[in-house]
């Protein structure tokens, strides 16, 4: 047993993730790795939550169909034109890139925040899988208003799922990608088959029946009690910004640095339109039937909902769907938090992240408040994406020095710190004074962060050229 443990540690130590060096050409990957990863990550556990929450928030049929079409297109374009070109130009992780621009101390703060937010997101997906694992044991399932663990059995189910997920993530990006490629095609078929299978129970017996049933029984335009009302703009902006931290916030520099070409960023379309379009629609259909059959029960458990529609295949799909989202998310969180323990191998940091994630997953509130949480973590991490964008594309055109922290050897780039703090303060003030909801704050926040960083960089660098102390 001891020898096997040493062999396992040796294998993990041999995993090279190029945390502080560009990814070498021999490690670049083709289309297949990214098509499978994006399809697997975004046809996943979140889809069993977000689709139903659109129903609960009363989005209408037209709002859903067209809002998701537009919002997901904007997300794909953000990956392809904002994130991917920078990723393949420098081939560095987000975290090392920020260290060069922002300085070690500011990046350390960012990495802790980033890692914790990713851990909580992964925790929500582990919780989704746990709702399916608990079916054979008749575990009491959480409701839309639950915040605390519902039973000891729930905690045990979360620990089992969290342990397996963490082990996969510890083996690095290759394992994460391989797992997603294996799981994605099967999951997509289950989503589609389950939704088609329940349509007759909703009253759809021909293609011509669908639109009427969609408007009257699925996406009715009426929010459930206690839930806010969603419009076309809510759906569009949520679809665009659901992964704001990954594309506009540049977190996927860590993933797309392995791509051979920048246009591999378009592979995100498999996740956006198979996952965030078809899967959200499918899971919404399943949830609408669940509501009708339970007289609009407040219980909210993706596992039983999928099991009722597709039997054992549906339950297994929920388990694997949670894994395929949690795996790359824990991987990203591990890279972020490695800054706290830079001498640790990535797998050790990932293991610690897995423990944090599993603990967080015990609390159902991560699932019940997922729409708001996803919008919040994208908003918090977005300003640093704006900083990278301006540093790479705008500062050189203004004859300003990019990678300022590395250039002068500072641990805190004050321009970046001001952009982060003031843009978030602006978003808070905008929310409090105008009532603008969190789903819409990211867009004006990005322009504010960009403007502050450019103006502050101009002032700081000009002052330094003049020999003034700043």
C-alpha positions in Angstrom: 0.0 0.0 0.0 2.8 2.4 0.9 4.6 1.7 -2.4 1.3 2.4 -4.3 1.0 5.7 -2.5 4.5 6.7 -3.4 3.8 5.8 -7.0 0.6 7.9 -7.0 2.5 10.9 -5.5 5.2 10.4 -8.1 2.6 10.5 -10.9 1.1 13.6 -9.5 4.4 15.3 -9.1 5.2 14.5 -12.7 2.2 16.6 -13.9 3.6 19.7 -15.5 1.1 22.6 -15.9 3.6 25.4 -16.9 2.4 27.7 -14.1 5.2 30.3 -14.7 6.3 29.6 -18.2 4.7 29.7 -21.6 3.2 26.4 -22.8 5.7 24.8 -25.2 4.6 23.9 -28.7 4.8 20.2 -28.1 1.9 20.6 -25.6 -0.4 22.6 -27.8 -3.7 21.0 -28.4 -6.1 20.8 -31.4 -9.8 21.6 -31.9 -10.9 18.4 -30.3 -9.6 19.1 -26.8 -11.5 22.4 -26.7 -14.7 21.4 -28.4 -15.0 18.5 -25.9 -14.0 20.5 -22.9 -16.4 23.4 -23.6 -19.2 21.0 -24.5 -18.6 19.0 -21.3 -18.2 21.9 -19.0 -21.2 23.8 -20.2 -23.5 20.8 -20.7 -23.2 20.2 -17.1 -24.6 20.5 -13.6 -25.4 24.2 -13.8 -27.7 23.5 -16.7 -29.9 21.4 -14.4 -30.2 24.5 -12.1 -30.2 27.5 -14.5 -32.9 26.2 -16.9 -35.4 25.6 -14.1 -34.6 28.9 -12.4 -35.5 30.7 -15.7 -38.9 28.9 -15.3 -39.2 29.9 -11.7 -38.4 33.6 -12.5 -41.2 33.6 -15.1 -39.2 34.1 -18.3 -41.6 34.0 -21.3 -41.2 31.6 -24.3 -40.0 34.3 -26.7 -37.7 35.8 -24.1 -36.1 32.5 -23.6 -35.6 31.4 -27.2 -34.4 34.8 -28.5 -32.6 36.0 -25.4 -30.5 32.8 -25.2 -29.7 33.1 -28.9 -28.3 36.6 -28.6 -26.7 36.2 -25.2 -24.8 33.1 -26.1 -23.6 34.6 -29.4 -22.1 37.5 -27.4 -20.4 35.0 -25.1 -18.8 33.1 -28.0 -17.6 36.3 -29.5 -16.1 37.4 -26.2 -14.1 34.1 -25.9 -13.0 34.3 -29.6 -12.0 38.0 -29.9 -11.1 39.1 -26.3 -9.7 36.1 -24.5 -8.3 33.6 -27.1 -5.9 36.0 -29.0 -4.2 37.1 -25.8 -4.0 33.4 -24.6 -2.2 32.2 -27.7 0.1 35.3 -27.9 1.6 34.9 -24.4 0.5 31.3 -23.5 0.6 32.2 -19.8 -1.9 31.4 -17.0 -4.1 34.3 -16.0 -2.4 34.4 -12.7 1.2 34.8 -14.0 0.0 37.3 -16.5 -1.6 39.4 -13.7 1.6 39.1 -11.7 3.6 40.7 -14.5 1.0 43.5 -14.9 -0.3 44.0 -11.4 2.5 42.9 -9.1 2.8 40.0 -6.8 0.9 41.3 -3.8 -2.1 42.6 -5.7 -2.2 39.4 -7.7 -2.1 37.4 -4.5 -5.2 39.2 -3.2 -6.9 38.6 -6.6 -5.9 35.0 -6.6 -7.4 34.3 -3.2 -10.7 36.0 -4.2 -10.7 34.2 -7.5 -9.9 30.8 -6.1 -12.6 31.1 -3.4 -15.2 32.2 -6.0 -14.3 29.3 -8.3 -14.4 26.9 -5.3 -17.9 28.0 -4.4 -19.0 27.6 -8.0 -17.6 24.1 -8.1 -19.3 23.5 -4.8 -22.7 24.2 -6.3 -22.0 21.6 -9.0 -21.0 19.0 -6.4 -24.3 19.7 -4.6 -26.2 19.2 -7.9 -24.5 15.8 -8.3 -25.3 14.9 -4.7 -29.1 15.4 -5.3 -28.8 12.4 -7.7 -26.5 10.3 -5.5 -29.1 10.7 -2.7 -32.0 9.2 -4.7 -31.5 5.5 -3.7 -31.3 6.5 -0.1 -34.4 8.7 -0.1 -32.4 11.7 1.2 -34.6 14.8 1.9 -33.9 17.2 -0.9 -33.4 21.0 -0.4 -36.0 23.5 -1.3 -35.7 26.9 -3.0 -35.5 28.6 0.4 -33.0 26.2 2.1 -29.6 27.6 3.1 -28.2 25.0 5.6 -27.6 21.2 5.1 -30.8 19.2 5.2 -29.4 16.0 6.8 -26.3 14.0 7.7 -27.0 11.9 4.6 -26.8 15.0 2.4 -23.4 15.8 3.9 -22.1 12.2 3.2 -23.3 12.3 -0.4 -21.6 15.7 -0.9 -18.3 14.3 0.5 -18.4 11.3 -1.8 -19.0 13.3 -4.9 -16.5 16.0 -3.9 -13.7 13.4 -3.3 -14.0 11.9 -6.7 -14.2 15.3 -8.4 -11.1 16.5 -6.6 -9.0 13.5 -7.6 -9.7 14.0 -11.3 -8.8 17.7 -11.1 -5.6 16.9 -9.2 -4.2 15.1 -12.3 -4.2 18.3 -14.3 -5.7 19.7 -17.5 -5.1 16.6 -19.7 -7.3 14.5 -17.3 -9.9 17.3 -17.1 -10.1 17.5 -20.9 -10.2 13.7 -21.3 -13.0 13.3 -18.8 -15.0 16.0 -20.5 -14.6 14.5 -24.0 -15.7 11.1 -22.7 -18.8 12.5 -20.9 -20.1 15.3 -23.1 -21.7 13.4 -26.1 -23.6 11.1 -23.8 -24.9 13.9 -21.5 -26.1 15.9 -24.4 -28.2 13.0 -25.7 -29.7 12.4 -22.3 -30.7 16.1 -22.0 -32.4 16.0 -25.3 -34.0 12.6 -25.0 -35.4 13.4 -21.5 -37.0 16.6 -22.7 -38.5 15.0 -25.7 -39.8 12.1 -23.6 -41.8 14.3 -21.3 -43.4 16.6 -23.9 -46.4 14.4 -24.3 -47.1 14.6 -20.6 -47.2 18.4 -21.0 -49.6 18.1 -23.9 -47.3 18.2 -26.9 -48.4 15.5 -29.4 -47.2 17.1 -32.6 -44.8 19.8 -33.6 -47.6 22.3 -34.0 -48.5 21.8 -30.3 -45.1 22.9 -29.0 -45.4 26.7 -29.2 -48.8 26.8 -27.5 -47.6 24.5 -24.7 -44.3 26.4 -24.3 -46.2 29.6 -23.7 -48.9 28.2 -21.5 -47.2 25.5 -19.4 -43.4 25.9 -19.6 -42.2 29.5 -20.0 -45.4 31.2 -19.0 -44.1 34.7 -18.3 -45.3 34.4 -14.6 -42.7 34.1 -11.8 -43.2 31.7 -8.9 -44.1 33.2 -5.6 -41.0 34.8 -4.0 -39.1 35.0 -7.3 -38.3 38.1 -9.3 -39.6 38.6 -12.8 -37.2 38.0 -15.8 -37.4 39.8 -19.1 -35.7 39.3 -22.5 -32.8 41.5 -21.2 -32.4 39.4 -18.1 -32.1 36.3 -20.2 -29.7 37.9 -22.7 -27.3 39.5 -20.2 -27.3 36.4 -18.0 -26.4 34.2 -21.0 -23.6 36.6 -22.0 -22.3 37.2 -18.5 -22.9 33.7 -16.9 -19.2 33.0 -17.7 -18.0 36.6 -17.6 -15.1 35.6 -15.4 -13.9 33.1 -18.0 -14.0 35.3 -21.2 -14.2 39.0 -20.4 -12.5 38.3 -17.0 -9.8 36.3 -18.9 -9.8 33.3 -16.6 -9.7 31.1 -19.7 -6.3 32.3 -20.6 -5.2 29.4 -18.4 -7.2 27.0 -20.7 -6.8 28.5 -24.1 -3.0 29.0 -23.7 -2.9 25.3 -24.9 -4.7 26.2 -28.2 -2.7 26.0 -31.5 -4.7 29.0 -33.0 -6.6 31.9 -31.5 -9.8 31.0 -33.4 -10.1 27.9 -31.2 -11.9 30.3 -29.0 -14.9 29.7 -31.2 -15.0 26.2 -29.9 -16.8 27.7 -26.9 -19.9 27.7 -29.2 -20.3 24.0 -28.4 -20.8 24.9 -24.8 -23.0 27.9 -25.4 -25.4 26.4 -27.9 -25.4 22.7 -26.9 -25.2 23.5 -23.2 -26.4 27.0 -22.5 -29.1 26.8 -25.2 -30.4 23.3 -25.7 -29.7 22.1 -22.2 -31.2 25.1 -20.5 -34.3 24.7 -22.6 -34.4 20.9 -21.9 -34.0 21.3 -18.2 -36.6 24.0 -18.1 -39.1 21.6 -19.8 -38.3 18.9 -17.2 -38.8 21.3 -14.3 -42.1 22.6 -15.7 -43.5 19.1 -15.7 -42.2 18.6 -12.1 -44.0 21.7 -11.0 -47.3 20.5 -12.6 -47.0 17.0 -11.1 -46.1 18.3 -7.6 -48.6 21.1 -7.5 -45.8 23.7 -7.8 -43.7 22.2 -5.0 -40.9 24.4 -3.7 -38.5 21.5 -3.5 -35.6 22.0 -5.9 -33.5 18.9 -6.6 -32.1 18.4 -10.2 -31.4 14.7 -9.4 -35.0 13.6 -8.8 -36.3 15.9 -11.6 -34.0 14.2 -14.1 -34.8 10.7 -12.6 -38.5 11.3 -12.9 -38.1 12.1 -16.6 -35.4 9.7 -17.8 -35.0 7.1 -15.0 -31.6 5.9 -14.0 -29.9 7.5 -17.1 -31.2 10.9 -16.0 -29.9 10.5 -12.5 -26.5 9.3 -13.7 -26.4 12.2 -16.1 -26.9 14.7 -13.2 -24.0 13.1 -11.3 -21.6 13.2 -14.3 -22.9 16.7 -15.3 -21.9 18.0 -12.0 -18.4 16.5 -12.3 -17.7 17.9 -15.7 -18.3 21.4 -14.5 -16.6 21.0 -11.1 -13.5 19.4 -12.5 -12.2 22.4 -14.6 -13.5 24.8 -12.1 -11.5 23.2 -9.3 -8.5 23.0 -11.7 -8.8 26.8 -12.2 -9.1 27.5 -8.5 -6.0 25.4 -7.8 -4.0 27.4 -10.2 -5.3 30.6 -8.6 -4.5 29.6 -5.0 -1.1 28.2 -5.8 0.1 31.8 -5.4 -0.5 31.4 -1.7 1.8 28.3 -1.6 4.0 28.7 -4.7 6.4 26.0 -3.7 3.6 23.4 -3.6 3.0 21.3 -6.7 -0.3 22.2 -8.3 -2.0 18.9 -7.3 -1.4 19.6 -3.6 -3.1 23.0 -3.9 -5.9 21.5 -5.9 -6.5 19.0 -3.1 -6.8 21.8 -0.6 -9.2 23.6 -3.0 -11.2 20.3 -3.2 -11.6 20.3 0.5 -12.9 23.9 0.6 -15.2 23.2 -2.3 -16.7 20.1 -0.7 -17.3 21.9 2.5 -19.1 24.7 0.6 -21.2 22.2 -1.3 -22.8 21.1 1.9 -24.8 24.3 1.9 -27.8 24.2 -0.6 -27.9 28.0 -0.8 -25.1 27.8 -3.4 -27.6 26.1 -5.7 -30.7 28.0 -4.8 -29.0 31.4 -5.4 -26.9 30.3 -8.4 -28.2 32.9 -10.8 -27.2 35.7 -8.5 -24.0 34.1 -7.4 -22.8 33.5 -11.0 -23.5 37.2 -11.8 -21.7 38.3 -8.7 -18.5 36.3 -9.2 -18.3 37.5 -12.8 -18.7 41.1 -11.7 -16.0 40.9 -9.0 -13.4 39.3 -11.3 -14.3 41.3 -14.5 -12.1 44.4 -13.8 -8.9 42.5 -14.0 -9.9 41.2 -17.4 -10.3 44.8 -18.5 -6.9 45.6 -17.1 -5.3 42.8 -19.1 -7.1 43.9 -22.3 -6.0 47.5 -21.9 -2.5 46.5 -21.0 -2.0 44.3 -24.0 -3.9 46.4 -26.7 -4.1 50.0 -25.6 -1.1 51.0 -23.5 1.5 50.2 -26.3 -0.5 52.4 -28.7 -0.2 55.3 -26.2 3.5 54.8 -25.9 3.0 53.5 -22.4 4.8 50.5 -20.9 2.8 47.2 -20.5 3.6 44.7 -17.8 4.3 47.7 -15.6 4.8 45.8 -12.3 7.5 43.5 -13.9 9.1 46.5 -15.6 9.7 48.5 -12.5 9.8 45.7 -10.0 6.8 46.8 -7.9 4.5 44.4 -6.0 1.4 46.6 -6.5 0.5 48.3 -9.7 -1.6 51.2 -8.4 -3.4 51.7 -11.7 -4.7 48.2 -11.6 -5.7 48.4 -7.9 -7.6 51.6 -8.6 -9.3 50.1 -11.6 -10.5 47.1 -9.6 -11.6 48.9 -6.5 -13.2 51.9 -8.1 -15.1 50.0 -10.8 -16.6 47.7 -8.2 -17.5 50.8 -6.1 -19.1 52.3 -9.2 -21.2 49.1 -9.7 -22.3 49.2 -6.1 -23.3 52.9 -6.3 -25.1 52.2 -9.6 -27.0 49.4 -8.0 -28.0 51.3 -4.9 -29.0 54.6 -6.6 -30.7 53.3 -9.8 -31.8 49.8 -8.7 -30.0 48.3 -11.7 -29.9 44.6 -11.1 -26.6 42.7 -10.8 -27.1 41.0 -14.2 -26.6 44.3 -16.0 -23.7 45.8 -14.0 -20.9 44.1 -15.7 -21.1 46.0 -19.0 -20.8 49.6 -17.7 -18.4 48.3 -15.0 -16.0 47.0 -17.7 -15.8 50.4 -19.5 -15.3 52.2 -16.2 -12.5 49.7 -15.2 -10.8 50.1 -18.6 -11.0 53.9 -18.5 -9.6 54.1 -14.9 -6.7 51.8 -15.7 -5.7 53.7 -18.8 -5.9 57.1 -17.2 -4.2 56.0 -14.0 -1.4 54.2 -16.0 -0.9 57.4 -18.1 -0.6 59.5 -14.9 1.7 57.1 -13.0 4.0 56.4 -15.9 4.3 60.1 -16.9 5.1 61.0 -13.3 7.8 58.4 -13.1 9.4 59.6 -16.3 9.5 63.1 -14.7 11.2 61.6 -11.7 8.4 62.3 -9.3 7.7 60.0 -6.4 4.3 58.3 -6.6 
